[in-house]
Amino acid sequence: MVRALKAFFPAVLLAYLVASVFATQSNLGNLQMLGMDVGLADRAGATLHDLICMASSYLLLILVAFVLGLPVAAGLTRLLPSQRAFLYALAGFTAIVALHLIMKAALGVSGIAATRTTAGLIGQGAAGAIGGLCFHWLSRSRPHVL
């Protein structure tokens, strides 16, 4: 249990970092396609701003999604232990995609602009998959060394 808790928070944080950076860069890419000049300093500043400012909402939403999704993967790994990495990645992906689809259905808006496109939604799901893999790696059993 302690190993799972030690793995959970870094996994959520990594998923949030990747998701936030992807969302910011996607939005800035859309601005560039409209003809706006977006330099490296603009990208770095916007990324840092979003990482800090979205933490109070999006980080918490990802945490809730992982609280719901990762235990499902844990249960399935008892049935399919050889598929542990895949199951945690799938759980992370599914949790984040479900989060956005539920928010869209319940609120009528996309909470993260990047998720308005299929590619953006898949990108956010990929961030969840990375978080799920992080959880897998950090929570796996290690042989005891004397």
Secondary structure, 3 states (H helix, E strand, C coil): CHHHHHHHHHHHHHHHHHHHHHHHHHHHHHHHHCCCCCCHHHHHHHHHHHHHHCHHHHHHHHHHHHHHHHHHHHHHHHHCHHHHHHHHHHHHHHHHHHHHHHHHHHHCCCCCHHHHCHHHHHHHHHHHHHHHHHHHHHHCCCCCCC
